[in-house]
Amino acid sequence: MSVECVVCGDKSSGKHYGQHTCEGCKSFFKRSVRRKLTYTCRGNRQCPIDIHHRNQCQYCRFQKCVKAGMRKEGEFHGFHWTIQFQSRAQFTFRRGY
C-alpha cells in the first residue's frame, strides 16, 4: 500500500515535519521555513495544489502544507527535539513524538 503526499497527492517518501509528504513538498517546506520566505498568490488564494500544479503558486502550496499539519519544529531521525536553556552553561534536550 502506497501512501500519498498530504499536500500534492504524489507518492509519499515518508513522514516529514509531522506528515506524509513527497520529497518535493518536504524540500519546499524546509526551504520556506529555513529561509523565512514569504509568498504572494497572484490568484484568489485558492490555487489547485496537486501533482501537476504544485509548482505554480508557492503561496497556496505553503498554506496547504501548514493546513495539512506540517510543523516547523526540527526533526532528528523521526524525533522532535526541544532545546531548553537553563543557564548560560547548561541546556537540555527533551524528546517528544
N, C-alpha and C positions, 0 to 999 in steps of 0.2 A: 504494500500500500504506500503510495507516494503522497507526501504532504505538500500542500500548496502554500506559496508565499501569501501572508495575510494582506500584503499591500497590493501586489500586482497579479497574483494568481499563477505566476511561473512556478517551477518546481523548487521547493524549499531545499536549502543545503543544510538546514539545522536550525537550532534556536539561537537567535542573536538579539541582544538587547531586550530580552524577555519574550520574544515572539518568533514563530517560524517564518523565516524570510529567505528569499533567494540571495545569491551573492551580490547582485546589482543593488537591491534595496538596502542590504546590510551596509555596503560601501557608501551608498548615497547618504544614508542616515549618519554614519560615522563621520564622514567629511563635513556634513552640515553642522553637526554638533561640535566637533573639534575646532572647526574654523569659525564657529559662531556666525554662520551665514544666514542672511535673511533674503527672502524671495518675494516677488510680486507676481500675482496672477494677472495675465493680460485678458482673461475672460471674466467669468462671473463667479469665480471660486468654486466651480462645480465641474472642473475638467475631468474627463474619464481617465482613470489610472488603471491600466491593465497591461498585460504583456506587450501589447502593440503600441500603446500610447504613454507608457510610463516616463519617457524622456521628454515629453512635450511641455509639461508645466511643473517646474520644480516646487512652486508654492503648494500646489494641490497634492503633489507626491509627499512632501514633508508633512503636510496636515494629515494625510491618510496614514502615514507612519505613526504619528502621535495618537490619532484616534484609534488605531489598531492596537495600541498599548505598548509600543516600543518605548523603552525607558532610556533616559540619558545617562544613568549611572554606568560606570565602567563594569566590565566583566573580566573575570580571570578564570579561564577554564570552566565556565559554567557557574561559578560562584560570584556573587556580588559582594564587593568589599566596601566598607565604610571606614574611613580613617578619622579617628577622633584624637585631637591634640589635647593632651592633659597638662602639659607644661612645655617649656621651650626644649627640654631634653627628652621628653617621653611622648610616645604616641602608640596607640593600639589599633589593631585591625579587628573588626568584627565581621564574622562571616554570616551571610544570610542566603536564603534560597529564593 
